[in-house]
Amino acid sequence: MTITDSESADLPTPTGPMRTYVFRPVAGGRYPGLVLYSEIFQVTGPIRRMAAMLASHGFLVAVPEIFHEL
């Protein structure tokens, strides 16, 4: 399945905005969603590949930068 991996959203938090990357199938429709809680090194190559793989199987995947305040 073809995906898009160039979307992001800034979610408001008490310590400032938290960038969240969104991976999703290109085809329209409704998809189940997942939050991929990354490791301490944020959105690395392996995390992006995992999110892309899950999105290619029909999930909308949100990957937040969990240490955004640092």
Secondary structure as the mmCIF struct_conf table of DSSP 4:
data_model
#
loop_
_struct_conf.conf_type_id
_struct_conf.id
_struct_conf.beg_label_comp_id
_struct_conf.beg_label_asym_id
_struct_conf.beg_label_seq_id
_struct_conf.end_label_comp_id
_struct_conf.end_label_asym_id
_struct_conf.end_label_seq_id
STRN STRN1 ILE A 3 LEU A 11
TURN_TY1_P TURN_TY1_P1 PRO A 14 THR A 15
BEND BEND1 GLY A 16 GLY A 16
STRN STRN2 MET A 18 PRO A 25
BEND BEND2 VAL A 26 ALA A 27
BEND BEND3 GLY A 29 GLY A 29
STRN STRN3 GLY A 33 VAL A 35
TURN_TY1_P TURN_TY1_P2 ILE A 40 PHE A 41
BEND BEND4 VAL A 43 VAL A 43
HELX_RH_AL_P HELX_RH_AL_P1 GLY A 45 SER A 56
TURN_TY1_P TURN_TY1_P3 HIS A 57 GLY A 58
STRN STRN4 LEU A 60 PRO A 64
TURN_TY1_P TURN_TY1_P4 ILE A 66 GLU A 69
#
